[in-house]
Amino acid sequence: MTIKEVSEKYQISQDTLRYYERVGMIPPVTRTAGGIRDYQQTDIQWVELAKCMRSAGLPVEAMIEYVRLCQEGDGTIPARLQLLVEQRDNLLEQRRQIDETLDRLNYKIARYEIAVETGTLTWDK
């Protein structure tokens, strides 16, 4: 696939794809004899992973480290596991905080819905 096709399929700008490759968020993409990017299935899988991890809030530095470890081979499997576990724990903490905020908002919304029906709002923070 060309960079244009990958960009359209995954709704990522071509500049972002080049950036991912340049900084090491994905390994170097397969190229034609003329040097044009020619995304193969493995390259696509890296793009999908990068997109998924970025949308989940994974820091760029963590993704770069993960790619570097993968490129170093199977001796880095424990380090890769640790990196992924740490990122999962970070996401779970973020979700806990979001759930706590949603609970508070839902409580306040319920209070205001009652106030709309009754015309009064008891003091509430």
KELUM-242495 format. One record per atom (N, C-alpha, C, O): residue number from 1; atom name; x, z, y negated. Coordinates in nm, 2 decimals. Layout:
REM KELUM-242495
NUM|CA|X|Z|Y
...
***
This chain:
REM KELUM-242495
1|N|0.08|0.00|0.12
1|CA|0.00|0.00|0.00
1|C|0.09|0.00|-0.12
1|O|0.20|0.06|-0.13
2|N|0.04|-0.07|-0.23
2|CA|0.11|-0.06|-0.35
2|C|0.08|0.07|-0.43
2|O|-0.01|0.14|-0.39
3|N|0.16|0.09|-0.53
3|CA|0.14|0.21|-0.61
3|C|0.00|0.20|-0.68
3|O|-0.07|0.30|-0.69
4|N|-0.04|0.08|-0.71
4|CA|-0.17|0.06|-0.78
4|C|-0.28|0.10|-0.68
4|O|-0.38|0.16|-0.72
5|N|-0.27|0.05|-0.56
5|CA|-0.37|0.08|-0.45
5|C|-0.38|0.23|-0.42
5|O|-0.49|0.29|-0.41
6|N|-0.26|0.30|-0.41
6|CA|-0.26|0.44|-0.39
6|C|-0.32|0.52|-0.51
6|O|-0.40|0.61|-0.49
7|N|-0.29|0.47|-0.63
7|CA|-0.34|0.53|-0.75
7|C|-0.49|0.52|-0.75
7|O|-0.56|0.62|-0.78
8|N|-0.55|0.41|-0.72
8|CA|-0.69|0.39|-0.72
8|C|-0.76|0.47|-0.61
8|O|-0.86|0.53|-0.63
9|N|-0.70|0.47|-0.49
9|CA|-0.76|0.53|-0.38
9|C|-0.77|0.68|-0.40
9|O|-0.87|0.75|-0.36
10|N|-0.66|0.74|-0.45
10|CA|-0.65|0.89|-0.47
10|C|-0.68|0.94|-0.61
10|O|-0.67|1.06|-0.63
11|N|-0.72|0.85|-0.70
11|CA|-0.75|0.88|-0.83
11|C|-0.64|0.96|-0.90
11|O|-0.66|1.07|-0.96
12|N|-0.51|0.91|-0.88
12|CA|-0.39|0.97|-0.94
12|C|-0.33|0.86|-1.02
12|O|-0.31|0.75|-0.96
13|N|-0.29|0.89|-1.14
13|CA|-0.22|0.78|-1.22
13|C|-0.09|0.74|-1.15
13|O|-0.03|0.81|-1.08
14|N|-0.06|0.61|-1.18
14|CA|0.07|0.56|-1.13
14|C|0.19|0.65|-1.18
14|O|0.28|0.67|-1.11
15|N|0.17|0.69|-1.31
15|CA|0.28|0.77|-1.37
15|C|0.29|0.90|-1.29
15|O|0.40|0.95|-1.27
16|N|0.18|0.96|-1.25
16|CA|0.18|1.09|-1.18
16|C|0.25|1.07|-1.04
16|O|0.33|1.15|-1.00
17|N|0.22|0.96|-0.98
17|CA|0.28|0.93|-0.85
17|C|0.43|0.91|-0.86
17|O|0.51|0.96|-0.78
18|N|0.47|0.84|-0.97
18|CA|0.62|0.83|-0.99
18|C|0.68|0.96|-1.02
18|O|0.79|0.99|-0.98
19|N|0.61|1.05|-1.10
19|CA|0.66|1.18|-1.13
19|C|0.67|1.26|-1.00
19|O|0.78|1.33|-0.98
20|N|0.57|1.26|-0.92
20|CA|0.58|1.34|-0.79
20|C|0.71|1.30|-0.71
20|O|0.77|1.39|-0.66
21|N|0.73|1.17|-0.71
21|CA|0.85|1.12|-0.64
21|C|0.98|1.16|-0.71
21|O|1.08|1.21|-0.65
22|N|0.98|1.15|-0.84
22|CA|1.10|1.17|-0.92
22|C|1.15|1.32|-0.91
22|O|1.27|1.35|-0.90
23|N|1.05|1.41|-0.92
23|CA|1.09|1.55|-0.92
23|C|1.10|1.61|-0.78
23|O|1.15|1.72|-0.76
24|N|1.06|1.53|-0.68
24|CA|1.07|1.58|-0.54
24|C|0.95|1.65|-0.48
24|O|0.96|1.72|-0.38
25|N|0.83|1.63|-0.54
25|CA|0.71|1.68|-0.49
25|C|0.67|1.60|-0.37
25|O|0.59|1.65|-0.28
26|N|0.71|1.48|-0.36
26|CA|0.70|1.40|-0.24
26|C|0.83|1.34|-0.21
26|O|0.91|1.31|-0.31
27|N|0.87|1.31|-0.09
27|CA|1.00|1.25|-0.06
27|C|1.00|1.10|-0.12
27|O|0.89|1.05|-0.15
28|N|1.12|1.04|-0.13
28|CA|1.12|0.91|-0.18
28|C|1.03|0.81|-0.10
28|O|1.03|0.82|0.03
29|N|0.96|0.73|-0.17
29|CA|0.86|0.64|-0.10
29|C|0.93|0.52|-0.05
29|O|1.03|0.48|-0.10
30|N|0.88|0.47|0.06
30|CA|0.94|0.35|0.13
30|C|0.93|0.24|0.02
30|O|0.84|0.23|-0.06
31|N|1.04|0.16|0.03
31|CA|1.05|0.04|-0.07
31|C|1.07|-0.09|0.01
31|O|1.12|-0.09|0.12
32|N|1.02|-0.19|-0.06
32|CA|1.04|-0.33|0.00
32|C|1.19|-0.36|-0.03
32|O|1.26|-0.29|-0.10
33|N|1.23|-0.47|0.03
33|CA|1.37|-0.52|0.01
33|C|1.40|-0.54|-0.14
33|O|1.51|-0.53|-0.18
34|N|1.29|-0.58|-0.21
34|CA|1.31|-0.60|-0.36
34|C|1.30|-0.47|-0.44
34|O|1.31|-0.47|-0.56
35|N|1.28|-0.35|-0.37
35|CA|1.28|-0.23|-0.44
35|C|1.14|-0.18|-0.49
35|O|1.13|-0.08|-0.56
36|N|1.03|-0.26|-0.45
36|CA|0.90|-0.22|-0.49
36|C|0.84|-0.11|-0.39
36|O|0.87|-0.12|-0.27
37|N|0.78|-0.01|-0.45
37|CA|0.72|0.09|-0.37
37|C|0.62|0.03|-0.27
37|O|0.53|-0.05|-0.31
38|N|0.63|0.07|-0.14
38|CA|0.54|0.02|-0.04
38|C|0.50|0.14|0.05
38|O|0.56|0.17|0.15
39|N|0.39|0.21|0.00
39|CA|0.35|0.33|0.06
39|C|0.31|0.31|0.21
39|O|0.22|0.23|0.24
40|N|0.37|0.38|0.30
40|CA|0.34|0.37|0.44
40|C|0.26|0.50|0.47
40|O|0.23|0.58|0.38
41|N|0.21|0.51|0.59
41|CA|0.12|0.62|0.63
41|C|0.19|0.76|0.60
41|O|0.12|0.85|0.55
42|N|0.32|0.77|0.63
42|CA|0.39|0.90|0.60
42|C|0.39|0.93|0.45
42|O|0.37|1.04|0.41
43|N|0.41|0.83|0.37
43|CA|0.41|0.84|0.23
43|C|0.28|0.89|0.18
43|O|0.26|0.97|0.09
44|N|0.17|0.82|0.24
44|CA|0.04|0.86|0.20
44|C|0.00|1.00|0.23
44|O|-0.06|1.07|0.16
45|N|0.05|1.05|0.35
45|CA|0.02|1.19|0.39
45|C|0.09|1.28|0.29
45|O|0.03|1.39|0.26
46|N|0.21|1.25|0.24
46|CA|0.27|1.34|0.14
46|C|0.19|1.34|0.01
46|O|0.18|1.44|-0.05
47|N|0.14|1.22|-0.03
47|CA|0.06|1.21|-0.15
47|C|-0.07|1.30|-0.13
47|O|-0.10|1.37|-0.22
48|N|-0.13|1.29|-0.02
48|CA|-0.25|1.37|0.01
48|C|-0.22|1.52|0.00
48|O|-0.30|1.59|-0.05
49|N|-0.11|1.56|0.06
49|CA|-0.07|1.70|0.06
49|C|-0.04|1.74|-0.08
49|O|-0.09|1.85|-0.12
50|N|0.03|1.66|-0.16
50|CA|0.06|1.70|-0.30
50|C|-0.06|1.71|-0.38
50|O|-0.08|1.81|-0.46
51|N|-0.16|1.62|-0.36
51|CA|-0.28|1.62|-0.44
51|C|-0.36|1.75|-0.40
51|O|-0.41|1.82|-0.49
52|N|-0.37|1.78|-0.27
52|CA|-0.44|1.89|-0.23
52|C|-0.38|2.02|-0.28
52|O|-0.45|2.11|-0.33
53|N|-0.25|2.03|-0.27
53|CA|-0.18|2.16|-0.31
53|C|-0.19|2.17|-0.46
53|O|-0.21|2.29|-0.51
54|N|-0.17|2.07|-0.53
54|CA|-0.18|2.08|-0.68
54|C|-0.32|2.12|-0.72
54|O|-0.34|2.20|-0.81
55|N|-0.43|2.06|-0.66
55|CA|-0.56|2.10|-0.69
55|C|-0.59|2.24|-0.66
55|O|-0.68|2.30|-0.72
56|N|-0.52|2.30|-0.56
56|CA|-0.54|2.44|-0.53
56|C|-0.45|2.53|-0.62
56|O|-0.46|2.65|-0.60
57|N|-0.38|2.47|-0.71
57|CA|-0.30|2.55|-0.80
57|C|-0.16|2.58|-0.75
57|O|-0.09|2.67|-0.81
58|N|-0.11|2.52|-0.64
58|CA|0.02|2.54|-0.60
58|C|0.12|2.50|-0.70
58|O|0.11|2.39|-0.75
59|N|0.22|2.59|-0.74
59|CA|0.31|2.55|-0.84
59|C|0.40|2.43|-0.80
59|O|0.43|2.41|-0.68
60|N|0.44|2.35|-0.89
60|CA|0.52|2.23|-0.87
60|C|0.65|2.27|-0.79
60|O|0.69|2.21|-0.70
61|N|0.71|2.38|-0.84
61|CA|0.83|2.43|-0.78
61|C|0.82|2.46|-0.63
61|O|0.91|2.44|-0.55
62|N|0.70|2.52|-0.60
62|CA|0.68|2.55|-0.45
62|C|0.67|2.43|-0.37
62|O|0.72|2.42|-0.26
63|N|0.60|2.33|-0.43
63|CA|0.59|2.20|-0.35
63|C|0.72|2.13|-0.34
63|O|0.75|2.08|-0.23
64|N|0.80|2.14|-0.44
64|CA|0.94|2.08|-0.44
64|C|1.02|2.15|-0.33
64|O|1.09|2.09|-0.25
65|N|1.01|2.28|-0.33
65|CA|1.08|2.36|-0.23
65|C|1.04|2.32|-0.09
65|O|1.12|2.31|0.00
66|N|0.91|2.31|-0.07
66|CA|0.85|2.28|0.06
66|C|0.91|2.14|0.11
66|O|0.95|2.13|0.22
67|N|0.91|2.04|0.02
67|CA|0.96|1.91|0.06
67|C|1.10|1.92|0.09
67|O|1.15|1.86|0.19
68|N|1.18|1.99|0.01
68|CA|1.32|2.01|0.04
68|C|1.35|2.07|0.18
68|O|1.43|2.02|0.25
69|N|1.27|2.17|0.21
69|CA|1.29|2.24|0.34
69|C|1.25|2.14|0.45
69|O|1.32|2.14|0.55
70|N|1.14|2.06|0.43
70|CA|1.10|1.97|0.54
70|C|1.22|1.86|0.56
70|O|1.24|1.83|0.68
71|N|1.28|1.82|0.46
71|CA|1.38|1.72|0.47
71|C|1.51|1.78|0.54
71|O|1.59|1.70|0.59
72|N|1.52|1.91|0.53
72|CA|1.64|1.97|0.60
72|C|1.62|1.98|0.75
72|O|1.72|2.01|0.82
73|N|1.50|1.97|0.80
73|CA|1.48|1.97|0.94
73|C|1.42|2.09|1.00
73|O|1.38|2.18|0.92
74|N|1.41|2.10|1.13
74|CA|1.34|2.20|1.20
74|C|1.40|2.34|1.18
74|O|1.33|2.44|1.20
75|N|1.52|2.35|1.14
75|CA|1.58|2.48|1.12
75|C|1.52|2.56|1.00
75|O|1.54|2.68|0.99
76|N|1.44|2.49|0.92
76|CA|1.37|2.55|0.81
76|C|1.23|2.58|0.84
76|O|1.15|2.63|0.75
77|N|1.18|2.57|0.96
77|CA|1.04|2.60|0.99
77|C|1.00|2.74|0.95
77|O|0.90|2.76|0.89
78|N|1.08|2.84|0.98
78|CA|1.04|2.98|0.94
78|C|1.03|2.99|0.79
78|O|0.94|3.06|0.74
79|N|1.12|2.93|0.71
79|CA|1.11|2.93|0.57
79|C|0.99|2.86|0.51
79|O|0.93|2.90|0.42
80|N|0.95|2.75|0.58
80|CA|0.83|2.67|0.54
80|C|0.71|2.75|0.56
80|O|0.62|2.76|0.48
81|N|0.71|2.82|0.68
81|CA|0.60|2.91|0.71
81|C|0.58|3.01|0.61
81|O|0.47|3.04|0.56
82|N|0.69|3.08|0.57
82|CA|0.69|3.19|0.48
82|C|0.64|3.14|0.34
82|O|0.55|3.20|0.28
83|N|0.68|3.02|0.30
83|CA|0.64|2.96|0.17
83|C|0.49|2.94|0.17
83|O|0.42|2.97|0.08
84|N|0.44|2.88|0.28
84|CA|0.29|2.85|0.29
84|C|0.21|2.98|0.30
84|O|0.10|2.99|0.24
85|N|0.26|3.08|0.37
85|CA|0.19|3.21|0.38
85|C|0.18|3.27|0.24
85|O|0.08|3.32|0.20
86|N|0.29|3.27|0.17
86|CA|0.29|3.33|0.03
86|C|0.19|3.25|-0.06
86|O|0.12|3.32|-0.14
87|N|0.19|3.12|-0.05
87|CA|0.10|3.05|-0.13
87|C|-0.05|3.08|-0.09
87|O|-0.14|3.08|-0.18
88|N|-0.07|3.09|0.04
88|CA|-0.21|3.12|0.08
88|C|-0.25|3.26|0.02
88|O|-0.36|3.28|-0.02
89|N|-0.15|3.36|0.03
89|CA|-0.18|3.49|-0.02
89|C|-0.21|3.49|-0.17
89|O|-0.30|3.55|-0.22
90|N|-0.14|3.40|-0.24
90|CA|-0.16|3.39|-0.39
90|C|-0.30|3.33|-0.41
90|O|-0.38|3.38|-0.50
91|N|-0.34|3.23|-0.33
91|CA|-0.47|3.17|-0.35
91|C|-0.58|3.27|-0.31
91|O|-0.69|3.27|-0.38
92|N|-0.56|3.35|-0.21
92|CA|-0.66|3.45|-0.17
92|C|-0.68|3.55|-0.28
92|O|-0.79|3.60|-0.31
93|N|-0.57|3.59|-0.35
93|CA|-0.58|3.68|-0.46
93|C|-0.66|3.62|-0.58
93|O|-0.74|3.69|-0.64
94|N|-0.63|3.50|-0.60
94|CA|-0.70|3.43|-0.71
94|C|-0.85|3.42|-0.68
94|O|-0.93|3.44|-0.77
95|N|-0.88|3.39|-0.55
95|CA|-1.02|3.38|-0.51
95|C|-1.09|3.52|-0.53
95|O|-1.20|3.53|-0.57
96|N|-1.02|3.63|-0.49
96|CA|-1.07|3.76|-0.51
96|C|-1.10|3.79|-0.65
96|O|-1.21|3.84|-0.68
97|N|-1.01|3.75|-0.74
97|CA|-1.04|3.77|-0.88
97|C|-1.15|3.69|-0.93
97|O|-1.24|3.73|-1.01
98|N|-1.16|3.56|-0.89
98|CA|-1.28|3.48|-0.93
98|C|-1.41|3.54|-0.87
98|O|-1.51|3.54|-0.95
99|N|-1.41|3.58|-0.75
99|CA|-1.53|3.64|-0.69
99|C|-1.57|3.77|-0.77
99|O|-1.69|3.79|-0.79
100|N|-1.48|3.85|-0.81
100|CA|-1.51|3.97|-0.89
100|C|-1.57|3.92|-1.03
100|O|-1.66|3.99|-1.07
101|N|-1.51|3.82|-1.09
101|CA|-1.57|3.78|-1.21
101|C|-1.71|3.72|-1.20
101|O|-1.79|3.74|-1.28
102|N|-1.73|3.64|-1.09
102|CA|-1.86|3.59|-1.06
102|C|-1.96|3.70|-1.04
102|O|-2.08|3.69|-1.09
103|N|-1.92|3.80|-0.97
103|CA|-2.02|3.91|-0.95
103|C|-2.06|3.97|-1.08
103|O|-2.18|4.00|-1.10
104|N|-1.96|3.99|-1.17
104|CA|-1.99|4.05|-1.30
104|C|-2.08|3.96|-1.38
104|O|-2.18|4.00|-1.44
105|N|-2.05|3.83|-1.38
105|CA|-2.14|3.73|-1.45
105|C|-2.28|3.73|-1.39
105|O|-2.37|3.72|-1.47
106|N|-2.29|3.73|-1.26
106|CA|-2.42|3.72|-1.20
106|C|-2.50|3.84|-1.24
106|O|-2.62|3.83|-1.26
107|N|-2.44|3.96|-1.24
107|CA|-2.51|4.08|-1.29
107|C|-2.56|4.07|-1.43
107|O|-2.68|4.10|-1.46
108|N|-2.47|4.02|-1.52
108|CA|-2.51|4.00|-1.66
108|C|-2.62|3.90|-1.67
108|O|-2.72|3.92|-1.75
109|N|-2.61|3.79|-1.60
109|CA|-2.72|3.69|-1.60
109|C|-2.85|3.74|-1.56
109|O|-2.95|3.72|-1.62
110|N|-2.85|3.82|-1.45
110|CA|-2.97|3.88|-1.40
110|C|-3.03|3.97|-1.51
110|O|-3.15|3.98|-1.53
111|N|-2.95|4.05|-1.58
111|CA|-3.00|4.14|-1.68
111|C|-3.06|4.06|-1.80
111|O|-3.17|4.10|-1.85
112|N|-3.00|3.95|-1.83
112|CA|-3.05|3.87|-1.94
112|C|-3.18|3.79|-1.90
112|O|-3.27|3.77|-1.98
113|N|-3.19|3.76|-1.77
113|CA|-3.31|3.69|-1.73
113|C|-3.43|3.79|-1.74
113|O|-3.54|3.75|-1.77
114|N|-3.40|3.92|-1.70
114|CA|-3.51|4.02|-1.71
114|C|-3.54|4.04|-1.86
114|O|-3.66|4.06|-1.90
115|N|-3.44|4.04|-1.95
115|CA|-3.46|4.06|-2.09
115|C|-3.55|3.94|-2.15
115|O|-3.63|3.97|-2.23
116|N|-3.53|3.82|-2.10
116|CA|-3.61|3.71|-2.15
116|C|-3.75|3.73|-2.11
116|O|-3.84|3.70|-2.18
117|N|-3.77|3.78|-1.98
117|CA|-3.91|3.80|-1.94
117|C|-3.98|3.92|-2.01
117|O|-4.10|3.91|-2.04
118|N|-3.90|4.03|-2.04
118|CA|-3.96|4.15|-2.09
118|C|-3.95|4.15|-2.25
118|O|-4.02|4.23|-2.31
119|N|-3.86|4.07|-2.30
119|CA|-3.84|4.08|-2.44
119|C|-3.74|4.18|-2.49
119|O|-3.72|4.20|-2.61
120|N|-3.69|4.26|-2.40
120|CA|-3.59|4.36|-2.44
120|C|-3.47|4.36|-2.35
120|O|-3.48|4.33|-2.23
121|N|-3.36|4.40|-2.41
121|CA|-3.24|4.41|-2.33
121|C|-3.18|4.55|-2.35
121|O|-3.15|4.60|-2.46
122|N|-3.17|4.63|-2.24
122|CA|-3.11|4.76|-2.25
122|C|-2.96|4.74|-2.27
122|O|-2.90|4.64|-2.23
123|N|-2.90|4.83|-2.34
123|CA|-2.76|4.82|-2.37
123|C|-2.68|4.79|-2.25
123|O|-2.70|4.86|-2.15
124|N|-2.59|4.69|-2.25
124|CA|-2.52|4.66|-2.13
124|C|-2.39|4.59|-2.18
124|O|-2.39|4.50|-2.27
125|N|-2.28|4.62|-2.11
125|CA|-2.16|4.56|-2.13
125|C|-2.13|4.46|-2.03
125|O|-2.02|4.39|-2.03
***
